[in-house]
Amino acid sequence: MPPYEYHYSQMLIYSKKIIRFITEIKRAIKHILSQEVHVKVAGDRFYDKSMKYSYPIKVVIYNNKKMLGYFASDFYELGFHEQLMRSSKEQLHNIIRHELAHYLTFITFQNTVLPHGVEFKAQCQRLGWNEDVYKATTCLDDGQISPVSQESSVLRKVQKLMALSTSSNHHEAELAMIKSQQLLLKHNIDANSIVDEDEETVFLKRILKQKKESAKMRAIATILETFFVSSVYSRAGGFIYLEIVGSASNIEIAEYVACFLHEELDKQWDNAQRQYANLKGMVAKNSFFLGIATGYCNKIQTLKREYTQEVTQALLVIEKKLVDAQSMVYRRLRFGRSSGGHCSESSALGQLVGKKLNINPGVGASATKSGAYLTYTS
């Protein structure tokens, strides 16, 4: 594994309490940079010694990895374990110094040196940081790690219902899809009614990395939003990432669905081309993918018309909370518009496919094991 490679299976966590902790960490980072590293800090950026280049101070919190901290060069991101909220100030500041040393080493050498090689150690020594800093980021015992979420009975039931949609009986497959949506809705309504609003935790996971945004990525993102997650595109290191935000269980299910869609959309396109020889070119393919998303989402909207008024109101609350969660995670979210050609024939065909689409990866399928969303795809 190359130095500083980011683990894309990382799950980031946010809550009002964690936002306050991030603010505390940023304050400490700025103090250490200005008073110990002796560089200029302005807002949430700092400058190198030459004052020619500035770098972001970006902090995230996680709780599903064994390390107490990390530096991700792709995102210029400093990550800290949630457990540090309960650590001593001295331990927290030493781990901050440790990760800043990684950051500063990266600025000088990029990804050409080992993470804890001689260059990293020399960086610590130049700043007067001793072994307490050099060895600060220790591994946690398995018992100390706060699990993001365990595979709940809801997740298993949803997976089983999705698997039933492999049935050759269209009515049975459609009924399984409807039941899975009803189960997810009930789970979210129940969870929403018992959560303390001030301590409500939301999660973020990066699930797809590409050189540029694509119609396939947009189609997947659109379908995922029917599974009670919010989809956002972010750019870093010359790539675009699809990120999903929501509760831990909803993200698990959405990632499970995304793994299936990643292959299924291509299969449906290949099938369509075999049936219709005139379907050619990228415009037709893109229109087909987006048509599938439209068709599937229209089918879900049809289900919503059958909800009681009470369920409809609860759904509006859940959707509002997703918007609030997105605002908490992305403080300055920008919205863009994608443009491109459109093929009405291909789009209409895709919509027909989308209306019949049932999410049916086999029981036990794992998005995290498949590797489909953990690596760069062209």
C-alpha positions in Angstrom: 0.0 0.0 0.0 1.5 3.4 -1.0 2.3 5.9 1.8 -0.7 7.9 3.1 -3.2 6.0 1.0 -6.7 6.7 2.4 -8.9 3.9 3.4 -12.2 4.5 1.5 -14.2 2.3 3.8 -13.8 4.9 6.5 -17.0 6.0 8.2 -17.0 9.6 9.5 -19.3 10.7 12.3 -21.0 13.9 13.2 -23.2 15.3 15.9 -23.6 18.6 17.7 -21.2 17.3 20.4 -18.7 16.1 17.8 -18.8 19.5 16.0 -17.8 21.1 19.2 -15.0 18.6 19.6 -13.8 19.4 16.0 -13.8 23.1 16.9 -11.6 22.3 20.0 -9.2 20.3 17.9 -8.9 23.0 15.2 -8.2 25.6 17.9 -5.3 23.3 19.2 -4.0 22.8 15.7 -3.9 26.5 15.0 -2.0 27.1 18.3 0.5 24.4 17.6 1.1 25.6 14.0 1.6 29.2 15.0 3.5 28.7 18.3 5.5 25.5 17.7 5.8 25.1 13.9 6.0 28.9 13.5 4.0 29.3 10.3 1.2 31.8 9.6 -2.4 30.7 10.2 -5.3 32.5 8.6 -8.8 31.2 9.2 -8.9 27.5 8.5 -5.6 27.5 6.4 -1.9 27.7 7.2 1.0 28.7 5.0 4.4 27.0 4.4 7.6 28.7 5.3 7.9 30.4 1.9 4.4 32.0 2.3 3.8 31.0 -1.3 1.3 28.2 -0.6 -1.5 27.7 1.9 -3.1 24.4 3.1 -6.5 23.6 4.6 -7.0 22.7 8.2 -9.7 20.0 7.8 -10.6 17.8 10.8 -12.9 14.7 10.8 -13.9 12.3 13.5 -14.4 8.5 13.1 -14.9 5.5 15.4 -14.5 2.4 13.3 -10.7 2.1 13.0 -8.1 1.0 15.4 -5.8 4.0 15.0 -6.3 7.0 17.2 -5.5 9.3 14.3 -4.5 9.5 10.6 -3.6 12.0 7.9 -5.3 11.5 4.4 -3.3 13.3 1.8 -6.0 12.9 -0.9 -8.3 15.2 1.2 -5.7 17.1 3.2 -7.7 15.6 6.1 -6.7 15.1 9.7 -8.8 12.3 11.3 -9.1 11.6 15.0 -10.8 8.8 16.9 -14.0 9.6 18.8 -12.4 8.1 21.9 -10.1 11.0 22.1 -13.1 13.0 23.5 -12.4 11.2 26.7 -8.6 11.4 26.7 -6.3 13.8 28.5 -5.4 17.1 26.9 -1.8 16.0 26.8 -2.6 12.8 24.9 -4.9 14.6 22.5 -2.3 17.3 21.7 0.5 14.8 21.2 -1.7 12.9 18.7 -2.5 16.2 16.9 1.3 16.9 16.7 1.9 13.4 15.4 -0.7 13.9 12.6 0.6 17.4 11.8 4.1 15.9 11.4 2.6 13.5 8.8 1.0 16.5 7.1 4.2 18.6 7.1 6.2 15.6 5.8 3.7 15.1 3.0 4.0 18.8 2.0 7.8 18.4 1.6 8.0 14.9 0.2 4.5 14.2 -1.2 3.9 10.4 -1.3 7.5 9.4 -1.9 8.5 8.4 1.7 7.3 5.9 4.2 4.7 7.1 6.7 7.0 6.6 9.8 10.3 6.7 8.0 13.4 8.8 8.7 11.9 11.9 7.1 8.9 11.8 9.5 11.1 11.3 12.5 13.4 14.1 11.4 10.4 16.4 11.1 9.4 15.7 14.7 13.0 16.3 15.9 13.2 19.6 14.0 10.1 20.8 15.8 11.3 19.6 19.2 8.7 16.9 19.4 10.0 13.9 21.4 9.1 10.2 21.4 5.8 10.9 23.0 4.8 12.6 19.8 6.6 10.2 17.4 4.8 7.2 18.9 1.6 9.0 19.8 -0.9 7.3 17.4 -1.2 4.0 19.1 -3.5 1.1 18.1 -6.6 0.5 20.1 -7.7 -2.9 21.4 -10.7 -4.4 19.7 -12.7 -3.9 22.9 -12.0 -0.2 22.9 -13.4 0.5 19.5 -16.9 1.9 19.3 -18.6 0.0 16.5 -20.2 2.3 14.0 -23.1 -0.2 13.8 -23.5 -3.9 14.0 -25.5 -5.7 11.4 -28.9 -5.3 12.8 -31.9 -7.6 12.4 -33.4 -4.8 10.2 -30.5 -5.0 7.8 -30.7 -8.8 7.7 -34.4 -8.7 7.0 -34.0 -6.2 4.3 -31.3 -8.2 2.7 -33.5 -11.3 2.7 -36.5 -9.4 1.2 -34.2 -8.1 -1.5 -33.0 -11.6 -2.2 -36.6 -12.7 -2.7 -36.8 -10.4 -5.7 -34.7 -12.9 -7.6 -37.9 -14.9 -7.9 -39.1 -15.6 -11.4 -42.6 -14.7 -10.2 -42.9 -11.0 -10.9 -45.7 -10.6 -8.3 -43.6 -12.2 -5.6 -40.5 -10.1 -6.5 -42.6 -6.9 -6.5 -44.1 -7.8 -3.1 -40.7 -8.4 -1.6 -39.5 -5.0 -2.9 -42.6 -3.3 -1.4 -42.1 -5.1 2.0 -38.4 -4.1 2.1 -39.4 -0.4 1.6 -42.1 -0.6 4.2 -39.6 -2.2 6.7 -37.0 0.5 6.1 -39.6 3.2 6.5 -40.9 1.7 9.8 -37.3 1.3 11.1 -36.6 5.0 10.3 -39.8 6.2 11.9 -39.2 4.2 15.0 -35.5 5.4 15.2 -36.6 9.0 14.7 -39.0 8.9 17.6 -36.5 7.9 20.2 -33.4 9.9 19.3 -32.2 12.8 21.5 -32.0 15.6 19.0 -29.0 17.2 20.6 -27.0 14.0 20.5 -28.3 12.6 17.2 -25.3 11.1 15.3 -25.1 11.0 11.5 -22.5 9.2 9.4 -20.6 9.9 6.2 -19.1 7.3 3.9 -17.3 7.8 0.6 -18.3 5.0 -1.7 -17.3 5.8 -5.3 -14.2 7.4 -6.7 -13.9 8.5 -10.4 -11.9 10.8 -12.5 -15.1 12.8 -13.3 -18.8 12.7 -12.6 -20.7 10.3 -14.8 -24.4 9.5 -15.6 -23.9 6.1 -13.9 -22.7 7.8 -10.7 -25.7 10.2 -10.8 -28.1 7.3 -11.4 -26.7 5.4 -8.5 -26.9 8.5 -6.3 -30.5 9.1 -7.2 -31.6 5.6 -6.5 -29.7 5.5 -3.2 -31.7 8.5 -1.9 -34.8 6.2 -1.8 -33.0 4.3 1.0 -33.0 7.3 3.4 -29.5 8.6 2.8 -28.4 11.9 1.3 -25.9 11.9 -1.7 -23.2 14.5 -2.2 -20.4 14.8 -4.7 -17.0 16.1 -3.5 -13.8 16.8 -5.3 -10.3 16.0 -4.0 -6.9 15.1 -5.5 -8.2 15.2 -9.1 -11.0 12.8 -8.4 -14.7 13.1 -7.7 -16.3 11.1 -4.9 -19.8 10.1 -4.2 -20.5 10.4 -0.5 -23.6 9.3 1.4 -24.8 10.7 4.7 -27.4 9.2 7.1 -27.7 6.8 10.0 -25.3 3.9 10.3 -27.8 1.3 9.4 -29.1 3.2 6.4 -25.6 3.7 5.1 -24.9 0.0 5.4 -28.0 -0.8 3.4 -27.3 1.9 0.8 -23.8 0.7 0.3 -25.2 -2.8 -0.1 -27.5 -1.5 -2.8 -24.8 0.5 -4.5 -22.6 -2.6 -4.8 -25.4 -4.3 -6.7 -26.2 -1.2 -8.9 -22.5 -0.8 -9.8 -22.7 -4.0 -11.9 -26.4 -4.2 -12.6 -26.6 -1.0 -14.6 -24.0 -2.2 -17.0 -25.7 -5.5 -17.3 -29.0 -3.8 -18.2 -27.2 -1.7 -20.8 -25.7 -4.7 -22.4 -29.1 -6.5 -22.5 -30.7 -3.4 -24.1 -28.0 -3.2 -26.8 -28.6 -6.8 -27.7 -32.3 -6.2 -28.1 -32.0 -2.8 -29.8 -29.2 -2.5 -32.4 -29.7 1.2 -32.8 -28.7 1.9 -29.1 -25.1 3.2 -29.6 -22.9 5.9 -28.2 -22.3 7.6 -24.8 -25.3 9.9 -25.1 -27.6 6.9 -25.4 -25.9 5.0 -22.6 -26.0 8.0 -20.2 -29.7 8.6 -21.0 -30.4 4.9 -20.4 -28.8 5.0 -17.0 -30.6 8.1 -15.9 -33.8 6.7 -17.3 -33.4 3.6 -15.0 -33.0 5.9 -12.0 -36.1 7.9 -13.0 -38.2 4.7 -13.6 -37.1 3.2 -10.2 -37.8 6.4 -8.3 -41.2 6.8 -10.0 -42.1 3.3 -8.7 -41.1 4.3 -5.2 -43.2 7.5 -5.5 -46.2 5.3 -6.4 -45.7 3.4 -3.2 -45.8 6.7 -1.2 -49.3 7.5 -2.5 -50.6 4.5 -0.5 -49.1 5.8 2.8 -51.5 7.0 5.5 -51.4 10.6 6.4 -49.5 9.8 9.7 -46.8 7.9 7.8 -46.5 10.7 5.2 -46.0 13.2 7.9 -43.4 11.0 9.6 -41.6 10.7 6.2 -41.5 14.4 5.8 -39.8 14.7 9.2 -37.2 12.1 8.2 -36.5 13.9 5.0 -36.1 17.2 6.8 -33.6 15.6 9.2 -31.6 14.3 6.3 -31.4 17.9 4.9 -30.3 19.1 8.4 -27.7 16.3 8.6 -26.3 17.3 5.2 -26.1 20.9 6.4 -24.2 19.8 9.6 -21.7 17.7 7.7 -21.2 20.1 4.8 -20.9 23.7 6.1 -20.5 25.3 2.7 -22.3 23.0 0.3 -22.3 24.1 -3.4 -24.8 22.9 -5.9 -23.8 22.3 -9.5 -25.6 21.3 -12.6 -24.6 18.6 -15.1 -25.1 19.0 -18.7 -24.9 16.7 -21.7 -26.7 15.3 -24.6 -30.0 13.4 -24.3 -31.5 10.5 -26.1 -35.3 10.3 -25.5 -35.6 6.8 -26.9 -32.8 5.5 -24.7 -34.2 7.3 -21.7 -37.7 5.9 -22.2 -36.3 2.4 -22.5 -34.3 3.0 -19.3 -37.4 4.1 -17.4 -39.2 0.9 -18.4 -36.2 -1.1 -17.0 -36.2 1.1 -13.9 -39.8 0.4 -13.2 -39.1 -3.4 -13.2 -35.8 -3.1 -11.3 -35.7 -4.9 -8.0 -32.6 -4.6 -5.9 -31.6 -8.2 -5.3 -28.0 -9.0 -4.4 -27.8 -12.3 -2.7 -28.1 -12.6 1.1 -24.7 -12.1 2.7 -23.4 -10.0 -0.2 -21.1 -7.4 1.2 -20.3 -4.1 -0.5 -17.2 -3.6 1.7 -15.8 -7.0 0.6 -16.6 -6.6 -3.1 -14.2 -3.8 -3.6 -16.5 -2.2 -6.2 -16.6 1.1 -4.4 -13.3 1.0 -2.5 -11.0 1.7 -5.5 -10.8 4.0 -8.4 -13.0 3.3 -11.4 -12.5 4.8 -14.8 
